[in-house]
Amino acid sequence: MKKMSNIYESAANTLGIFNSPCLTKVELRVACKGISDRDALSKPDPCVILKMQSHGQWFEVDRTEVIRTCINPVYSKLFTVDFYFEEVQRLRFEVHDISSNHNGLKEADFLGGMECTLGQIVSQRKLSKSLLKHGNTAGKSSITVIAEELSGNDDYVELAFNARKLDDKVVMNNLSPAWKSFKVSVNSLCSGDPDRRLKCIVWDWDSNGKHDFIGEFTSTFKEMRGAMEGKQVQWECINPKYKAKKKNYKNSGTVILNLCKIHKMHSFLDYIMGGCQIQFTVAIDFTASNGDPRNSCSLHYIHPYQPNEYLKALVAVGEICQDYDSDKMFPAFGFGARIPPEYTVSHDFAINFNEDNPECAGIQGVVEAYQSCLPKLQLYGPTNIAPIIQKVAKSASEETNTKEASQYFILLILTDGVITDMADTREAIVHASHLPMSVIIVGVGNADFSDMQMLDGDDGILRSPKGEPVLRDIVQFVPFRNFKHASPAALAKSVLAEVPNQVVDYYNGKGIKPKCSSEMYESSRTLAP
């Protein structure tokens, strides 16, 4: 019979929390430079107000303190906001001159404002922009915003216990067991408090569930950390009933901790703020099943006032990803069409027809290239998506040689039909699951998308035709029709929600730390004008 502690029973169920989504809070610090008001005879009393956009309307989130008679204020008040990668979070910073006679804005002088997204701030970590007043630059004044992640301890600890001379409860006992090591998050173990008291209970395990109590002891995570670097920590295992009744009772054995190893878990923002770039690539289905683009019934029809589903999905997802790519240049490909000049079928052609440089300037550049290429193509088939996955995977594979968290690739595939190269696609996804890459598939139109659901892997582990399983889940599929009457933001939120965990899973699984050095980090924290 085994001796086992209930700490192991509870810990066995904690490993899954590392992949569960968690709320990320970001702290914003603000400073201004060259604040002035042409109408004022003295230095202003500036205050910064943070506003956030919701349903097209701005609302005040918080405001800093007023700093009296200052043109280069550095504010001590911090703004705390919730960060969601899958949403475009529009922010507005306004600077007002609030005199000592009142704190209201109606009588205050507006000195300038700056609009941006939270994604732009966290991706650059330190964002400086000119202040604008009534659409014009407010003199030489500027504002600087620094982001810092506020989160709990995401690290986890590996513990290994053994025991010596435990009480003999039944025949054929192992009185000096060595338990298998286990891992538990620091949050689950002690809520991040190293001095929190922990009770460890040792039982004599019985297959019928009626375990016999042997003894217990209390400790703290701070004490357990004494077992780091090859040392041991031990505790007497005490049975309170025996101690109260038996005069010469010492203990019911000794429990020894011979391993305490802390594993650092870096967050999504650790990597983004460390300089990791999101490389966003678009692939668009130009097979004949979409219908003639000149016909208003076609999924590719360009309406003068209403974007088609391809454009809606492209802009919704691209608008978010573009904040995390510093050069804002996005490769865009098409598949399933005959292309000029020979009009041979291609499944991975550049929609700007420049195979040497398929990148488009910004999401708007992708939109323009898409609209421009449509009249030049002959929609054909079949619907093969493995070639485009393999193309992006090749770039992601080259990135692995750096051994750094420099670039993570997101491939957005927009398609209307049933995949015709399913075996090759499964093989390509299994290969890509070993790379810094995620695949987002948006199904346009009303086709049967059951194959796409299988690629998603939510209903079971995706395997290659040879039976090799994916290393990690990298595919997210969403049919556009589920969001036909919802906002584009709802679609983007659905397809991008898993990306942060996919990024973290890849880099943490490879043991790759964020790229940014501590010197760069401290440099970015400097707010002084």
Order of alpha helices (4+ residues) and beta strands (2+ residues): beta-alpha-beta-beta-beta-beta-beta-beta-alpha-beta-beta-beta-beta-alpha-beta-beta-alpha-beta-alpha-beta-alpha-beta-alpha-beta-beta-beta-beta-beta-alpha-beta-alpha-beta-alpha-beta-alpha-beta-alpha-alpha-alpha
